[in-house]
Amino acid sequence: MGTQPTPATPSSGGSIHEPRWLLLEHDVQHKYEKGSEGRFSKFLPSTAAADPNTEATCLNTAGHVIRVFLCREAPPASSRLCFTSTPNHDESGGGPRVTIVAVHAHSVLIQMSYKKYARGDEHGLDHFVYSSGSGGGAAAAPSLSLLPIHWFEWFPYRRRLKQENRLDDANTGLLCRGERDLVVAELTDIDVEKEPKEAQLLVFRSGEWADKRVVIVHDEGKADELYDWKSDMVVPFGDRQLCWVDLYRGVMFCDMYENLTLRYVRLPVEVPADEFDEEYEYDEYDEYEECEYKTKNPRVCPMTDRTVSVCVTDGGDTLKFVDIIPRCSCGGSCVTTSCKNSTSTAFVINTWTLRMSDMTWVMDDIVDATELWSLNAYAGLPHKKPTYPVVSIDDSHIICFLVCIDDESSCPDIFWKIMLDTRSKRLLSVIRYEQSTQQRRQPCWLPLPGNTYLPSKIFDHLISDVTCSNDSTKPEVITDNIPATTVIASTSSRSGC
């Protein structure tokens, strides 16, 4: 694994109450060099203001110079990684496609798809690890490392071809221990027909890729829950384990350093009894002119817009589960939407913590919609169900949400990002975003079904003299003082982004 670190010094600034964790966006934004003539550059500002303390450089497999740096915002605002590529042969298409696959501690696994040469149509697929170092001081200079390519063979039309393996972010996790010990693991297959049940992992460690066959263990009577497993996310647990999460079913733990075995633990939700549709079905009773493809039971994110989240908190030692469910408004104790008195906006936020001694989920916080809406700091926000919950890495009771007026739009004109203390039921931060017509051409990044914001401690390793503060020590935001407490932001408000 080749590394070309860029010399840097840690930032010495920062507030004593500044959080030392970030919400990273899934997409890595392409930044054009100053003076670029690309037709997209007028919507993407220059990188001239990039913070050199976060910059790292590396060559990809085609010899292009790749620069990566961090544009940071304090939660609940989201931060983003940005990159430049020299040369850039994807100018007509807006640049290479770069996304975050996985995060852990001081490192981020990045996937880049790009055009190799100016002529022709040959494309490359590379994976990098951007690391901010393992601690403060000069040794913490950021670095960008190119991982070796893992090739797989396939046989189209009786031909034997080799192709770079594309990592699936819903099935891939990252573990970092110190500067050199790096593990990447992708869950590629599950065989539930045989006993014991097995899974296939593609594992990168010690500079090599290898396929590993591992056994899945589960409690008695839970075997059937593994049928139709589909990973939604992978979260690191401590510095040894990866957790593959199916938000409809449960979590599979794997100690990547000892006796590779997957252990299944059910989430505190009702596992679907019926199979999800794999293919669209044609309705033979539709008229030919009006026929359409339909599904009887499609697999979508639970409860709309991924309102269930599994996160690692308290320094990586606590696994948290968040579930936002519709609430019946008839006054009873039921939690359902089938009641004729139920509304589409009423909800309850339930949170659980996994007790590791007996692998049992314990409910710890409950927030009703009326409790949130009645807060002074919530005045002026729409009475809508919050979405995309992400738990603070530093405090397991602090959760960030996205609130939209139009929850059906993938690019709303106005939305809010909020930070809620579910234990004290206080709003710690409210940020309002407005996007003009021109800004919507390059809008503030919002998650789509299938991805979400990624909690990261990467900034914690870029600073050495900022006293860490628990998020819950922040004063409650009072909307009576709107100019001082509510930020109206847009895509142009980021420094250097």
C-alpha angles and dihedrals in degrees: 000000000000121000132192108182121198113224112247142153124228118258113261096196130086142109122269088238095046112126115243094213133071142207104231121203117235095232121069108219122231111230120197122224116251109277094023113158094205115135090234096051096088089065095044115059123228122272092231091110095049114136106249090205090073100039124114131172136207140157120247122220091273092054096253116147110243120195121190127186140163129251103197133204127169116248137295081041113073127243126212141204114230131195145189128205125205115222101023114198094173095071095125091053098046097261137293119328109246127176139167113252101181143345136207133165109315096350140080126195111219130192121205128190114188147154110263103204138025091239125047129021104268113140132194133210118207136173124211136183114219110200131184092199132257100276148344127305132050091313089068095070109142118254137190118212129192114221120217114260118257109215124202128190127232133175115220115176091353092303124126112228135172122218136178113257114246112213116227109225091209089059103032129088136182131214125186126187112180122320101313110025105093129163127185118183131181123190102223104169144005124205109198097162095079133059123267092033114235141198135200119231128190104210131189115199136141090014096303139097118225137172114235127194110210135182122239115220123195142166120272113283094017099095094096091057090069093064111104091015113175122177117229098179144348121225128187115237112204112319098300110046137064121201121209109204131204103187090207095051125012151283131295113206123203128183101216093197103050135037099339103236131148115225116197120216120179121234117235091259135097109267112229112259096205129060120255118242112261096189136031114259126220116230104224092198094062117101112255093245092050101036118132139174114262140182126211096202113011121185109242132159109287114267097356128298097019099292091169119079137179115201140168114236144170095050094318098304103100127064113211131194123199124191125181109196134178114260126220110238097203092097095250128119094251121115105210145116095215093083113102089228095054120111131213093234104046113097146158125223110216123186131191135187122210112238103215097200092072101006092245127148112235120196112228111162135033124183121183122209092244091055091054096043093049094059115110090228091057094059111127095021119116120262092242133131110269115236142200100034116201121183121224114253090218100046123028092206094058115090130177121213141182118230121193133182090214105039091179095063121088090204109034121187093225130025140149136224114208137184116212131190101214093192099053092025093230129141106231098183140009123188122184121205127198122185122197123212091262093047091052088069085071101016131185104277115262125183122251128206105289098037139050142173115303119225110223140176093202093118091053088071094050094061129058109177105041113112108232114237128197110246091230091066090071114109117248115265112245114202092207084081097049099159091055100040110028118067119206102206138180138176090274094056096079117102108238093354 
